Structures are given as C-alpha cells and as structure tokens.
C-alpha cells in the first residue's frame, strides 16, 4: 500500500458571509458586516488546490455543508430567525475551514493499522457546533472503505474539540510511524480556549495511539489573548520539522523537550518575537501556512499573499531561505476572502495520510475536476452577499440550488 499525504481543501460554500461570529478571531471580528464575495472566495480556493496539485501531487476536497441550516432554527424555536446572531449561525459557511473538520491519525500510528478520523465537536461556537453530524456523514462517504478507515463520532460536549487545527504529526516520512502532538488551551482569558486537554486525550485513546508517541502541550495563553484561537495560527509541523513562533507554547522549552523526547530527530524552525511580533504573525497568518514536502526534496511553505506584503514577515522569510534549512521555498497564494474571516491556507485543508486508491474518487482532485468545480461555482455561486441579505428567501433558494448543482456535477446524491 502506497501512503501519501493528501490535503483535502474545503470548497467555500455559496453562503460565505462576514457575520463576525467567532469570538477571539480578530480578522472575523474586524470584517463583521462587510459584503462578502462567495464566488471569488470559492474560486480562490480552487486556484490554491490547482497549484498544490501541480506542485505536490495528491489533492482532495470536501464539500460545503447544507446551508442555511433550517433545522437548527427550528430547534431554537419560533422566532429564532428574528435574532441576527442565530440567523447568521444558520447561514454560516465555516465548514470551509476543514482543519477544524476532524483530527486524523494515519494507519502507521494506530493500534489496528487503520486511519482514524474523529470529527471535531466545535462546541465553543454555535455556528460551528452544528457542523459535526453533517461532517461525519461526508467523511463516512469519502473514507467509507472500512478496511482502511475508521470514522468516529465526535467527542461528547463539555470537552471542546477543534480538530486538526490543534494537532501536529512528526515522522521520518508520511508512511512511517509518527508522533502525534496535541495542543490544548486553558480557559480564563478574555477569549475562549477552544481545545480542551481531555478532548485531545479522548481522541488519542479513540485512535489507539501508543501513549509513548502522543504528546500533549499547552498553548501559550498570551497567544490566545492575541488572537491565536487555534494552535495552527502560531505553529505548523511537517515530517521532522516544527515551524513555530517563539510565543506559541506556554512552556516553550518544555514543549520542544517533550516533542524531542518522543521524536529525537525533531528540527525546530522558530521565529523570534523580536523579528516578527505575535500581532504581525496573527495579522498575516504566517504560521497558518501549509508546510509541504516537495517531490524534489526539502519543504515548501504555502503562505497567504499578506505575508509578502508585510516587511518584517517577508524579510524574515527571505533570511530563512538564505540559511538553506529544511524549508527551501515560500509560495504565496491569494485566499483573501478566507483571510478576511480568519482562515489562511492551513485552515482550508485537512491532512490525511492514506493510499489515494482507498479514498472515494469523487473527493479527489484532477485538472478536469478542477475545471468542473470552477464551472459550477462560476455559474451558481452568488457574486456578493450583504449582511441584510441573510434570511432572504430568494438567496436561500439560490444557495441551496448552488450546492445541489455541485452535488449533481460530482455525482454525490447521498449528501443531498
């Protein structure tokens, strides 16, 4: 069996809007009430996928969830749609950020030799807490081969779980047994710490991980207070490399020591706060980047265009490349519509190590399928949504019809 890392990007949904629902997400809050451009957002996402397919090989995608979620409003009682926040939650297209869809443990790491996926419960925020049953339904289709995959239910509520955005994997190669790093936060600050330690430990148990190869680390509360609502806003890992901000972890040296004890070959590429402040790192989403192994060797860092526009960030990246370290290339991409709602390149993808032949082919990307996605989006996604449009029957029908057109084009009637 040939195992590869496949990045599954979320297609931006036709109800993409800026409602500012995510407490602690500074970009989301600062763009609340702005007009959004769902068609442009979705096409930016497909362009990113095309680029990654060309550069790095295997690429997949996941679909927008059904929106508006009329069932959620029904469960909240008569008149719920008159409450702007509840209405906006039912329209949210936040499932586009598939780093929060699930936590994934590849087959080499698990006791039964299968790839395990646990959908994130996302209980901290209503607009995201509604996602996991539909996410699981989709994962059950995409990863339905039970000889190779196990898809769990979400961790029970109380213990908040935000998925792969708080999970890193260290390994000598993607097909080798790895060490899985779970990063959690502690409550108490002005912004919620969304990942609970017990949720992380539950996922590790469900996935059958070797306790000696599962590391649990506390995120720096200073980073959470600054707007790093997930670990992947301040740190990202690939194979034997961790790329992190100096202030990413509560106990900086203790975190590196714990990772190195479980994985002695660890390489740390750390950005000092004196070179790139925490505020600048969060503004540009330097660490919400895709750290990817190149076919020709070395790693590439896929960053938002905003990184190139920041003098301190770009200067630091250029100096990093000059050292000829493990990261050999920086690839800026335009995901501005996602960035305005607090999601960079890493937020848009879920990493799954698997044999591509074991994945439902309807969820894998080719150039021809990318053409299909672009055609469906260009013909059906709304060009613009203004805040006052939410709740409109005409827009609701348009959004539902757009998703139905996508399902039809991909031959996925079971997700209708």
Steps between C-alpha positions, in 0.01 A plus 500: 500500500640840396427761768509868409399819672186629331381850579119521489396863453154623588311654209374840616123482526253721312382659827849632589443821697658724764286483813782526755382193690838376621602651835879523520542502123622854440468490120143374524405770749664779301313412180159452662230653282714530187361372171638158407573351161424126507580440133842664525570322829421158357701563183799614710478170686490295180799694366695412816407135456609507135839643597554241772394216268759613247780554752447224753282227344195349670225748587143453619206714599199501731163658428304784655248383758124561446422867563298677617448245774123529538498208745720699741258793499206262552674348803559848644127568498253733326646842428863384516556642152414846636819490708784617272767289670292181485404568140863559404605177672254304290647656183868462595732349239769431761534134401732633226774495767555127492796511740216507753305217339674215681815363657673237288740225612659311209515121493869475603417669832196296609465169680278342233698627201213708363470875447273646769300823466304669781279793398552804720204592722583875484270561798643842588313680220141432387573564133763225509344263755227422247751358251621167625205269412508616136880491501492140623246408233739633235807335653309171508464528123845633412675252730243222484745217434480323836807291426705817523306768692311541827277807541397568860227717647611830649629519858202569731430865587648685796845409370545731201681352202606711201665230291825499307556873556637395841681185387842444344673181386875434501647219292803397296268464200124503463485121465707447817367473855475849641463698820177695537504833681178633652492867602233616746413824673390594849198727559516823690589776257280742309482256206395136534758222496322276254697175525455308825780274620253219570360521148852453364562206731167343402589522131839338565327211681232460232769483233698236686822701520803373689509715818877536456441656157229750595613836639270753669612863514334815629461793261634829627213700656676813376453374144131426560453850643668643191253323270663161437175315558653176366854365522531511121501880519840482676650161406498241223689172455596270215701180524799584726452881506303726731466859377385714793492845652711552809184561707298204366518277808443566870826329594714558193801289592286236670292462185804448279653261755180292511484479121872417473474229766233324296659590165877559533544607135290813553612818322356828630480807279400773742415861421607733783249754624765768452499432124127442446272607781212278605260767374666506156508120482126486572420786263682333210430137599865413448456173691159415359697375203523162333838343569533241224770257385611567142546212254854624430588512871483761772182672608287783368303745711172607336416837657232767446586791270474716812838360609669645191340838575644511854856635512604320822341168400639497148842609620508216750387246238771614260763468772368151584534389137857630492599258777422201275311331782221244466255756355628574150214688335226749590187501282256793550136434408196726478232391749393851600131422534580225747761712678244773564305247706806367680610204290830462318631222275531252787146563627364401161646149500484170690807279470435128454780246455356213296528301181312720249349184352311436827324842497168547320618643165216753496696694764837503323608782272619487142543782251174394334314499829645840589352623171163359606518666841583836345215471250243412766620779728510762223146411392334454840681670791369847596734777397437707814317466830423802715417459870135591446468222240512226764153358547384592151289223347643573156858473626415188698365332189804612301744362759320167523482472122872577468597217734259263326668583168838412650375167635351416162820588315703277737241218504456518880121465545543332841612834646191688381 
